[in-house]
Amino acid sequence: MQRYVEALSSRPLLYTTRLILRRPTQQDIAPIINIAGDWEVASRLAAVPHPYEEADARFFLETIIPEALVWLITDRLSKEVVGVVGLTLQDPEAEVVLFGYYVAHDHWGRGIATEAGSVVLAYGIGLVGEAALASSFFVDNPASGRVLEKLGFRRAGDFEQYCLAMQESKASVKMLLVAGG
């Protein structure tokens, strides 16, 4: 996990055909609020409150970003912020790194999550060594499961996961990345 920890201070820009992935900054508060504050987005994520306000975005930038490899997904041409993607060391003892993402509702169905996820996972696999790469999705969000499958994740079990926005537990699917997937 040492390489993961070292990467926190040197997080590179990542590029795809259509996207630039960069570290979020204070100037990104408004677009982060616009995306994470959308009920359609927040209700599909475990740890995003609703309503999502400036204090939540500041907490994300000041507390989460320094401890996780998180990138803002921006459109290469327009420079518009269209989502967030990242890897978070969930449990250093168990060596589990969580992969997660969210994309602005008006950009769903365009392959952005798959495109951004593929470059983040390619970068991250070299950092995490033998650690398990895991993710999950709520059963009522099968599109997220399809994205994870395209990225090489496979179903590893069912469980209940709390959704902060909905303030209830929801049926969820745990996914693990299959090497060479």
N, C-alpha and C positions, 0 to 999 in steps of 0.2 A: 504493500500500500504506500510505500515511500514515494514512488513515482507519482501516484495520484496526489499526494499532499504537496509535492514540489510543483506540480502542474497548476495548483491553485493560484500561485503568484505569477505564472508565466502563460496563462491561458491564451492560446493563439487565436487569431482570426481564422475562421474556417470558411471555405468557399465551395459552392456547388455551381452548377450551370446557371441556376436562377436566383441563388440566395447567397447572402453574406451572413455569417454567424459571428456575433461579437459580444463582448462583455456588456451587460446592462449598466447604465450610469444614471445619475440623478436626473439627467435630461430626458430619461425614458419613462418617468413616472406617469405622465398622461397616457401614453399608448398602453402601458402595462395595465393601468386602471380600466381603460376602455375594453381591453381584451378580457382580462380576468374578471372584470365587473359584469360581464354579459352573463346572464343567468344560464344561457345555453352552454356556455363554457364552464362556469363555476360548478354547475350541478353534475358535471361529468368528471370532476376532480375530487380527490380525497381531502386535500388540505387547504382548499381555498374558501375563505368565508364569503358570504353574500349578505348584504352588499359588500363590495370590495372598495375600500376607500384609500385616501392618500396615506394614512397611517399604515395600512396593510402593505402598500407598495414600498414605503420607506423601510418597514420591517424586512421585507423581501430583499431589498438592496443592501441594507446594513447588517443583517444577521444571516440570511441564507446565502447570498452571493459569495461572501468571503470564505464560506465553508463548503461550497459545492461548485462543481464544474458546470456552470449554467451559461447559456448563450441566448442572446436575443436573436430571433430569426428575422432578417430584413430582406426585402425584395431588392435584388441587385440593381434594377433599373430605377425604380421609384424611390428607393431607400425607406419605404414604408415598413414599419414594424408589423409583422404578421403573426408572431408567436414567440414561444420560449421552448427551449429544449435543454436537457442536461443530464448529468450523472451525479448522484449523491451517495456518499459513503454512509449507508444506513447503519451498519453495525461493524466497526473495525474488528471486533473479536471474531465474529463469524465470517468476516470478509465478504460482505454482501454489498454490492453497488447497485443502486436503483436507477433505472433509466425512466425518464418521464418527459412529457411534452404537452403543450397545448397550442392550438392555432386559433386565430380569430375566426369567429363563426362565418363571416362573409368570405373566408378563404378555404372553407372545408371542401373536400372532394377534388382538390387540385394537386394532390400528391406532395404537398409541402411537408407534412410530418414525416413521410417516408424519405424524402430527399434530405431533409435536415437530420433526421435520425440516422441515416446511413453514414453520413460523414462524422457525426459525433461518436457513433459506435466504433467506426474504423479508428478514430483517434483514441478513444477510451480503452479499447481492448488492449492496446500496447501499454497502458498505464496500470491496469488492474491485475495483471498477471493471472494467478490462479483463482482470483475472487469470482464469485458467482455474479453474473449480471442478471438482474431480475426486474420485472415490471408487473403491472396489474391493470385491469380495467373492470369497470362495473358491467355486469351482465346486460344491462339495458343500453349499453353503448358498444354494440358489436363492431362498429366501424373502427374503433380503437383496437380491438382484437385483431382485425384484418391488417392494420398498419403494423402491429407488433409481429404478426406472422410473416409479413413481407420482409421484415428486418431480421428474421431468423429466430424469433422467440417461439417457444412451444409451450403448450398448456401444461402446467405442473400441479394444478389442483384448484379446488373451489374453496372460498372462505367468505366471511362477512367482513366488510370494511366500512368504517365510519366515513360519511360524507359531511364535511363541515358545513357546506352551503345548505344542504337539506336537513342537517341536524338529525340524521338517522343512519343506521347501518344498512348497507345495501349488499346484495349478492354480488360477488366479485370473482374474478379468475386470476390466479397467480400464473405468471409466465416466466420462463427461464430462457436465456439465450443459449442456443445450441451451437457449439463450436463448429465453425465452417458453414453455419446455417445460411 
